[in-house]
Amino acid sequence: MAADLAFLGTVLTVDDTRPTAQALAVADGRIVAVGERADVEAMVGPDTEVVELGDGCVMPGLIEAHGHPLMEAIVLADRIVDIRPVTMRDAGDVLAAIRREVADRGESGAYCNGWDPLLQLGLPEPTLAWLDDVAPQTPLVIVHNSGHQAYFNTATARRLGLTRDTPDPKGARYGRDASGELDGTAEETGAVFSLIGGVVDPSGFGAMLLAECARLNRAGLTTCSEMAFDPMFRPVLDGLRDQLTVRLRTYEMSTAAMTTTADVDNGDDVVKQVGIKIWVDGSPWIGNVDLTFPYLDTAATRTIGVVPGSCGHANYTREQLTEIVNAYYPLGWQMACHVHGDAGVDTILDVYDEALQANPRADHRLRLEHVGAISNAQLQRAHDLGVTCSIFVDQIHYWGDVLVDGLFGPEHGSRWMPVGSAVATGMRISLHNDPPVTPEEPLRNISVAATRVAPSGRVLAPDERITVEQAIRAQTLDAAWQLFADDVVGSLEVGKYADLVVLSADPRAVPPETVADLDVRATYLAGRRVFAKSD
């Protein structure tokens, strides 16, 4: 057999039977050989594209196990202003960008995403009076960087028909003042998403999604989950299937009706719905995670409106979570539950335990998402139940100092995102960026998991570090396993798709703190190059 594509040099396989190889061959989009250089060279024909890796390395395409590509396609389009801390760190720049958008958009409405007073120091309190002063007539919506809160002015409420009598969506709420009037805040998906619904022209969404795929490919990603999937996007994905350069695994948001239009046996290796997304609590950055210990009383917690002594709260009761899980899990769906607080972890593990006893399933891969404050005992219990965690370790890179000094103190803030303890149980974990909350930077995830270095340079809970090899596995094969895709991607083995990323060096051979700085030279999906830095 003559190969279509051959890589000669360092091959990082994430295959325990052969962790490193000298060459790899591809035919018809699949890996057909992994091994010695001479063996693959024998498969080189006149039409074979040969890639000499030199000082570089080829490894499995990186996997985002907890992403929001459909949402990011919208919020990074030109209709919504990107004011995230990764784009604007200075509060003055943020305010200027908002005011420019209000002036430019007029009655069509101004929409901004990425407000973060913990990192953008000096932002004003976004009260309704302030919002109305900035935009007296123009509808204005500002979404918090976490995605769990948004602020809207009177003109927006008027346009959307929101009043004091508008009921709170399940698991979400509109803020109200002492007299019961709307105060211009919205918390959680059901309330936040409704504020930006209809902002983007649906006819342009296809181009936005393809631009999002290109962003993912530039980061070396070839598979991404969509963790807040709305079935309204299904026809769009069907129409774009042959143009997508990223495999998508979707998790439909649980709804009040608790039904889904998909069958468990659906889709294909490019697009497939694999689960249902549920929530216990919200974001540490707005004060609504369900903890057994209190937030500190600091300037940071006062900035985000946390009442002194607050342990946060859950957004769903145990009874509501039980009802949701029992509606979907017995049908065969995987469940993925957003939870940060340790009290919330206890709740969802109890719910999962009951569901598993009532409907045993040998390979359920029930998931917990983010798990910032999860304890060692809870990690062991999760592992024993067969529950797996996807861990948002990149929060340490951006908010590590805030976690310790501003929110939770050394005891709880330092061990935030305890990847070391999770791996020590034997659990298969993934690392994620939750984009657009943080950018697509899987190589930084690997670096942060291995170093746990906060912005100030201090190391948080060094015993929670893992090796680069373990972190690579959490960003490739084990992430694929969480998405029920490890049979086709995640490692470089014969028969799997040739989803590959070429890096400027072997990440195992450089200091852990420099892995984040490696260049993505090229990305391939099923043997087709979908990104090249040289281009």
N, C-alpha and C positions, 0 to 999 in steps of 0.2 A: 504494500500500500504506500502510495506517495502522500505525504502530508500536505495539507493546505498551508499550514503555519508551523514553524518550529522555533523554539526558544533555546538558545545555547548559553549556558552560564549557570548562575546560582538559582536553583528552583526551591523555594520554601513551600512545602506541600501541605502542612498541617495534617499529615497522615502519619500516624504513630508507627506504621510499619516501615516507612521511609521518610523521615522528617525533611531530608535534603536530597535533592537529585541534581544531576548535571545538565539535564535537558528535558524538554517536553515537546510533544508533537500533537497537533490538532488536525482533525479532518471532519468535515460536515458539522462543524460547530461543537464537536465533542473532543474530549481528551482521548487520544488513542495510544499514547505511550508516555511514560514517565520513568526516566532511568539514566543510564550512562550516555555520555555524549556520542560515542561511536554508534550506539544502537539507533539513536534518533537521526544522526547524520545519514544513516543508511536509508532513511525514509524521505530524504530530501530529493525532490524531483525538479525538473526544469521550471515548474510553475509554483514551487513552494516558496512562500515568503519566509525568510530566515531572519530572526532577530538575535543579534549578538548582544548579550546583556552587559558585557564588560564589567564595570564596577557596580552595576545595578543588580536587581533581584526581581524575579517574578514570583508572585504569590497569589492565593485565591482572591478574587474580587471581594472587597470589604462589604460588610453588611450592616445596615442600620436597622436594628431590631425594634426600635421605637421611634418612628418618624411621623411626620405629617406632611408629606409631599403635596397633597392636594390643597391643603391650607397654605403651605408656604408658597405654592405657585401663585396664590392670590395675594398674600400679604407682601410679597417681594415684587409684585407687578407695579407698574407705574401709577396705578390708581390709589395705592396706599403708601404713605410716606414711611420710610424705614428710619425710625428713631431709636433703634435698639442700642444698648451700650457698646456693642461691637462696631457700630457705625458712628455713633456720637456719644462721647463720654462727658462732654461739657454741658452742663444744664442750660447755659445761655444758647448754645447751638440748637439744643432740643426745642426751646421755646421759640427761637427764631424760625425754625423749620415749620413748627405748627402754625405760627402767625402767617407765614408766607403761603401755606397751603390754604388757609381760610381765605386770604385775599384773592388767591388765584382761582379757587373753585366756586366761590359764591354760593348760589342756591343749590348747586349740584351736590354740595356737601364735602366736608374735609374729613379724611380718615387717616389716622396715624397708628403705627404699631411699634411697641418696644419701650414704653415708659417704665423706668426703673429707678426710684428715688434712693435705693440702697447703693447703687453704683453711680448714678448721675446726681452727685451731691448738690444740693441747692435748689432742687425743683420745688415749686410751690405745692401746697396741698390742693389737689384738683377738685375743689368744691364746686357745687353747681353755680354759685355766684361767680367764681373765677372763670368757669367754662363759658358762662353767658357773657361775661365781660370780654373774653377773647373772641367769641363768635356770637354776637347778639342776634343775627338773622340766619347765618349759615349753619346748617346741621354740622355738628362736630362730634366725632367719636375718637377717643384715644384708648387703645388697648394696652394693658399692662404687658410687660415683656414675658411674663409667665403664661399669658393667655387665659388666666383664671379670673381676671377682673378687667373691667372696662369703665370708662367715664364718658357720659354723654350730656349734652346741653339740652335746654328747653326746646330748641328748634328741632332736635332729633326726636325727642319724645312726641312732639306735635306731629311730625311727619309719620312716625311709626304707630301713632295712636296709643302710646303708653300713657296711662293715667294712674292715679292712686288706687283705682279699682282693678288694675291689671293683676291677675293672679301670678304668683311665682311659679316658674317651671319646676318640674320635679328635680330635686337635687341642686337647684339654683335659686337665685333671688335677686330682686331689685331692691336697692337700699331705699330706706324711707326715713324721713325726719320724725321728730317727736309728735308732729301733728298727723303723720301718716302720708304726707306728700312724698313723691319721688325725690331723692336727693342727688340723682345723677350718677349713681354707681350701679354696676351690675356684676354679679359674681357667678362664676361657673358656666359651663358650656351652654346650657339651655337659654341663659340670659345674654351671655356675651355674643354668641354666634348670631343671635337674632338682630343685633345692632349693625352687623356688617353684611347681612344677607342681601343679595341683590345689588351690591356695590359694583361688581364686575360684570361686564357684558358677557353673557354666556357664549356668544359666538367667538369670543377671543380666548376662551379658556384652553382650548387645545394648544395654542401656541404658548400659553403660559406654562402648561404642564410639560411641554417639550423643553422649554427653557429650564424648568426645574430639574428635569432629567439630566440636562447638560451640567447643571451645578453639582449634582450628585456624582456624575462621572468624573468631573474635575477633581473630586476628593477621593477618587478610587473606588467609589461605591457602585455595585452592580445589582444589589437587591436592597429593597427598602420596604418596611411595613408602613401602612397607613392606619394610624391608631385612633382615628375619629371618622371612620368612613360613613358617608351618607349615601344611601342607594341612588339618590338623584344623579350621582356621578357615574353610575354603572354604564349607561349608554355612551358617555364620552370615552370611558376606558375601552369599551368594545370597539368604538370607531378608531381609536388610536393604537390599538394593540400592536399592529405591525410596525409602528413608528417608535414605540417606546424603547429606550436604551437602558432601562432599569426594570428588573423584575419587581412586581408589586405583590405584597401579601397584605390583605386588608382585614381590618377588625371593625365591624359595624358597631356604631354607638347603640347601646341599649336605649330603648325608647319607652315612653309611658305605655304604649300598646304592647310592648314586649313580644314583637313578632319580627321576623326577617323575611325578605323576599327571596333569599338565596337558599339553595340546598347545600347540605354539608359537602356533597360531592359536586363541586362546581369548578369552573375555570380550567386553567391549564398551567404550564410551567412559567408563563409570562405574567398572568394576572389571576389571582385566586383569593377568594375570601376564606380565611382560616379560623376566624374567631369573632368574639363579641367583646367589646370594651365596656368596662364598668368603672365607677369611681367610688372611693370611700371618702377622701378628703380633697384638699386643694393644693395650695402652694405655700412653702415656708416664707416666701417673700411678701405675702399679703396677710399672713397670720392665721390661715385657716387649715392647718394640718392637725390631725387628731393625736395628741401627745399625752403621755402620763406625767410629763415634767413641764414646768412653766417656761415661757419665754422670759428672757431677762428684761429688766426695766432699764432701757438705755435710750440714747438719742435715736439709734437706728429703729428700735421697736416703736418708739413714739412717732417716728416719721411715717411708719406704715400703719399706724392706728391701732396697735396692739394694746389692749387694756392690761395694766400691770398685774402679774400673776396669772395671766391667761395661759391655758394649756391648749389653745386652739379649739377646734371642734370638727366633728365629722359632718359631711354634707348628706349622707344617707344613714338611716337607721339600720340596725342589724336585720330587722324584719323586712325592710325594703330590699336589702341586698340578697336576702334569702329568696325573696319573691323573684328577683331578676335572675339569679343563678338557676333556680328551679325551672324557670321558663325556657332557658336556652341549653343548659348543660346536659339534661337528659336526652336532648335531640342529637347529641354528638359534637356540639361546638366546644372549642377551646375557649376558656374565659381568660381575659387579661384585665387585671384590676389595678388602677392607679391608687397608690397609697404611700404616703410619706411618714405619718406619725406611727409610733410604736403601739399606741392604743388602737389605732385603726388596723394595724397588722393583726392584732389579736382577733379583732372582729371578723376580718375576711378569712383568716385561717379557720376560725370556728365554722363559718359558713361553708368553706370548701370542704372541711372535714365531714360535715353532715351530708353534703352532696355526694361525696365519694362513698360514704357508707350506704346511702340510699341507692346510688347508681354506680357501682364499681366499674372502673374502666382501666385496663392495664396500662394504657399509654395516653394519658390525658394531657400532660404538659401544661397544667394550670399555671398561670403566670401572675407574678406581682411586679408592678412597674415602679421604678425609682427607688423606693424603700430607703429613704435617707436616714431615718432614725431606728431602723430595725435592729433588734438586739440579737446577741449570739444565740440565746435560747430559742428565739423565734426563727432564726435561720435554720437551726437544727430541726425544729419542728416542721418547717416548710420542706426541708429536704426529705424528712421521713415520710411526709405525705406525697412526695413526688412533685412538689411545687417548685417552680424555677423562678429566679429573679432576673429582671433586666435593670441594670444599675446605671444611674445618671452620674457617673463619676466626674464628668467635666464640670460639675458645679464647684468642685474644689478649686479648679483653675480660676474661675471667675469670682466666686463668692466665699472662698475658703476663709479669708480673714473676717468677713462679715459674720459667718456662721459662729466663729469662736468669740469674737469681741463684741458683736452687736446683738446676736440672737439667742445663742444657747450656752455660751461659756465653754471652757476647755473640755469638761467631761463629756458633754453630748455633741458639741460642735466639732471637736477634733476627729471623732470616729464616724462622722457623717459619711454615708456611702461606704459601708464596711466590706469592701470587696475581698479583702484577705480572709475574713471570717466566713464569708459565703463560700469561697473556694475550699476552705479548710473542711467544710462539712462533706465535701464530695459533690456539691451541687454544680450543675452546668449553668453558667451565667452568661449573660451578654452585657456589653457596654453600649450606651447610646448617647446621642446628643439632643434628642427631642427637638429637632429643628422645626420651626425657626427660633426656639428659645435660645439655643446656642447654634452656631453655624455647623455645617457638616464638616467635622474634623475628626474622623475615626483614628487617625494617627496620633492626634493629641490625646484621645481617650487612652490609647495604649501607653503613652508616656505618663499621663497623670496616674493611671492605675498602678504603674510601677514606681512612681516617685512620691505622689501625694503632696506636691509642692503647691502652696497657696501663693497668691499674688505677691505677698511680702517676701517670699523666699523660704518661709518656715515650712517644715514638714509636719503634716497633720497625721497623728497616729501611725507612726512608721510600721508598726506591726500589722497594719491593714494593707500594706503594699503587697502586690503580687509580682511574679516575674514577667518579663516581656513576653516570653513564650505563652504563659497563661493568658496574658492580655490579648495576644494575637488570636488565640483560640476563641476568646470571648467576643472578638470582633469578626470572626469568620465562621468556623464550623459549628460552634455552640450557638451562635446567633442564628445560623441556618436551622439548627435543630429546634430551637424555640419556635421558628416559623414553619415547622413541618416541611422544610425544604432541603434538609441535609442529605437526602437521597440523590439530589441533582446538583447541588452547589455546596460551597463552604470549604472544600479541600480539593487538592489537585490529584485526582485519582482517575484511572481509566474508566470511561463510561460517563463521567460527569460532564456537564457543560463547561466549555472553555471560557468561563467568566474569570478574568484575570486582571491584575494590576501590576504594572512594572514600576518599581521604586528605584530611587537613586542609590540605594544601598540596602543591604540585608538588615532589617531592624533588629535582629538578634545580635548583630556584630558592632553596633554603635552604642554609646552611652544612653541609658534609658531616657534621660532628659532631652536628648536630641532627636528622638524618634519623631516628634511632632514636626521637626523641621525638614524631614526628608521630602524630596520632590516626588510627586506622582508624574512619571514620564509618559505613561499611556494606560488606558483602560480598555478592556475588551469584553464584549458580551457575546457569548457563543462563538468566540473566535473572530468576531468582527470588531475592529478598532472603533470605539465610540468617543475616545478622547486621546489626543496626543499633545503634549506640551509644546512640541516643535511647531505645531500648527497655530 
